[in-house]
């Protein structure tokens, strides 16, 4: 069973906090919203392999 990355939990907590501030009623985000949460361009989100219906957990896994 693969181990989670060392910073995954901390990154997930920060992403959830920021996502709740920006989009309080959403659990799933599009590329533009995910990019806004993390502070990168939508192209960077796409390059990381995140397409549609992106969750906070997916964002944290990629950026941890």
C-alpha positions as CSV (number, residue, x, y, z in Angstrom):
1,X,0.0,0.0,0.0
2,X,1.5,3.4,-1.0
3,X,2.3,5.9,1.7
4,X,1.0,9.4,1.5
5,X,3.5,12.2,1.0
6,X,4.9,13.7,4.1
7,X,3.3,17.1,3.6
8,X,-0.1,15.8,2.3
9,X,-2.1,16.4,5.5
10,X,-0.8,19.9,6.0
11,X,-1.3,20.8,2.4
12,X,-4.8,19.4,2.4
13,X,-5.7,21.4,5.5
14,X,-4.5,24.6,3.9
15,X,-6.2,23.9,0.6
16,X,-9.5,23.1,2.4
17,X,-9.3,26.3,4.4
18,X,-8.6,28.4,1.3
19,X,-11.3,26.6,-0.7
20,X,-13.9,27.2,2.0
21,X,-13.1,30.9,2.0
22,X,-13.3,31.3,-1.7
23,X,-16.1,28.8,-2.5
24,X,-18.0,28.0,0.7
25,X,-20.8,26.0,-1.0
26,X,-18.6,23.8,-3.2
27,X,-16.7,20.5,-2.8
28,X,-15.8,20.0,-6.4
29,X,-14.0,22.6,-8.5
30,X,-13.2,23.3,-12.2
31,X,-9.7,24.1,-13.4
32,X,-10.1,27.8,-13.0
33,X,-11.4,27.6,-9.4
34,X,-8.7,25.0,-8.5
35,X,-6.0,27.4,-9.9
36,X,-7.5,30.2,-7.8
37,X,-7.4,28.1,-4.7
38,X,-3.7,27.2,-5.1
39,X,-2.6,30.5,-6.6
40,X,-1.3,29.2,-10.0
41,X,-2.6,29.5,-13.6
42,X,-5.2,27.1,-14.9
43,X,-2.6,25.8,-17.4
44,X,-0.5,24.6,-14.4
45,X,-3.5,22.7,-13.1
46,X,-3.9,21.1,-16.5
47,X,-0.2,20.2,-16.7
48,X,-0.4,18.5,-13.4
49,X,-3.1,16.2,-14.8
50,X,-6.2,17.7,-13.1
51,X,-9.0,18.1,-15.6
52,X,-12.6,18.4,-14.5
53,X,-14.4,17.8,-11.2
54,X,-11.3,18.4,-9.1
55,X,-11.5,17.8,-5.3
56,X,-9.3,19.3,-2.6
57,X,-7.8,15.9,-2.0
58,X,-6.6,15.7,-5.6
59,X,-5.1,19.2,-5.4
60,X,-3.3,18.3,-2.2
61,X,-2.0,15.0,-3.6
62,X,-0.5,16.8,-6.6
63,X,1.0,19.8,-4.8
64,X,2.2,18.1,-1.5
